[in-house]
Amino acid sequence: MPITKLAKQLPVPPSSATLWRWHAHGVQGVRLETVRIGGRRYCSPRAFNEFVRVVTARATSPHAS
């Protein structure tokens, strides 16, 4: 599904710029997995959930820097 539509399902949807940054630059070394089809970016709910899980785990790890 388009990443903007996926984000709208969250309690506080991130901006389009934030989604692009998560894809292009990542968070704590983790990038949001997307595919490009016809000029639009798409992300599966599984990939989004995995991104959130890994970023959260790294942020809450006692060894997080």
PEBELPE-V327322 format. One record per backbone hydrogen bond with DSSP energy under -1.0 kcal/mol. CO is the residue of the C=O (numbers start at 1). NH is the residue of the N-H. Records with the same first field share a line. If there is no record, write none. Layout:
# PEBELPE-V327322
CO = NH ; NH
This chain:
# PEBELPE-V327322
1 = 43
2 = 6
3 = 7
4 = 8
6 = 9
7 = 10
15 = 19
16 = 20
17 = 21
18 = 22
19 = 23
20 = 24
21 = 25 ; 26
22 = 32
27 = 30
30 = 27
35 = 42
37 = 40
40 = 37
41 = 3
42 = 35
44 = 48
45 = 49
46 = 50
47 = 51
48 = 52
49 = 53
50 = 54
51 = 55
52 = 56
53 = 57
54 = 58
55 = 59
56 = 60
61 = 64
